[in-house]
Amino acid sequence: MESFERKERTAELLLLYGKMMTETVYRRMAYFYLEDYSIGEIAQNEGVSRSAVFESLRAGEKLLDEWEDKLGFYQKNNKINHMLDELSTADKERQKELIQAIKGEISYGI
């Protein structure tokens, strides 16, 4: 996965699962992935080493990937969004199928 795509995916995972992290890891990840701070800026603002920030980011990324592997909310969210996008151009019969599929996705596992 390319760097930009990976960063975008991690930002979305952070929005889904971030509140389950420690406050410090979440804050550093939010600065980096959501507010586009550099590792150096985060380190300076928090009075810690760049290495400490880097380790927090890596640990947080690992947690997000593990939670997504177990829970799958990111994948489910993308699937539902694609079906919702298709609704606007689908014929009546396909719309009914999509609505049922969306209801199924929402009912199963959320």
N, C-alpha and C positions, 0 to 999 in steps of 0.2 A: 504494500500500500504506500502510495506517495506521501511525502511529508505533510503537504497541505491537507490531503484527505484524512490522514491519520489524526492531525490536529483537530480538524472539524469533527471527526467521529468522537474523539476524546472529549471535546467540549460538550457534545450532545449527551454523552454518557455521564459527564459531570453534572449536567442539569437533571438527569434522571436519578442518579444514585449519590450525588455528592453529599447530601445531608447525613448520610450514614457514616461519613468519614470523621476523623478527628478534626477539630476546629482548625488546627494549624495546617494540616495537609490540605483541607478543603480551601482555606483562604489562599494559600500559595498557588494551588491549582486554578482557582478562580482568577487570580491576578494574571497568571500566565495564559490560560486558555480562553478566558472570557473577556478580559480587559486588555490583553495583548502587552503586558509588561514583559520586559526581558528578565532573564535569570539574575543579571546584575542589579537591575532596578529593585527587584523583590528583595534580594540580599541586603542591599543598602537600606531600604525602607524598614526592614525588620532587624537590622543590626546582626545579621548572621552571615556565614560564608556562602559563597556561590555553591559550594559543594553540598551544604546543608539543604539549600533550596532544590538543587538538582536531585538529591536523594529523596526529598519529599515528593517531587514530581514523579519520579520513577516508581516509588512505592504506591502513590495514588493511582498511577496508570495501571499497575498490576492489579490493584484491588478492583478498579472499574472493569477491567477485562474479566476477572474472575466472577464478579457479580453478574455481568452480562452473560457469560457462559452458563451460569446457573439459572438466572431468572429470565433472560431473553426479552426484556422490555424494549430495548432499542430496536431489535429486529421486528418485534410485534408492532411497535409504533410506526416503523417504516412501511410495513405491510399494510396497515390500516390507512396510512396517508396516501399510498399509491392507489388503493381502492377508492378512497374519497376523491382523488384527482380524476379517476376514470369515470366517476358518477356523472360529472357534468357533460360528458360527450357520449355517454352510453344510451342505447335505445331503452325503452320501457322495460322490456324483459330482462335485459342485462342489469338495469338499475335495481330491479327486485332481487336478482341474484347477488349483486354486490352488497345490498343492504343486509341480506341474510348472512352473507359471509362476514361482514363487519360486526354484526351482532354476535356471531359465533366467536370471533376473535376477542371481542370485549368480554363476553361471558366466560370464556375459557382462559383462566389464568390471570385475570386482573382482579 
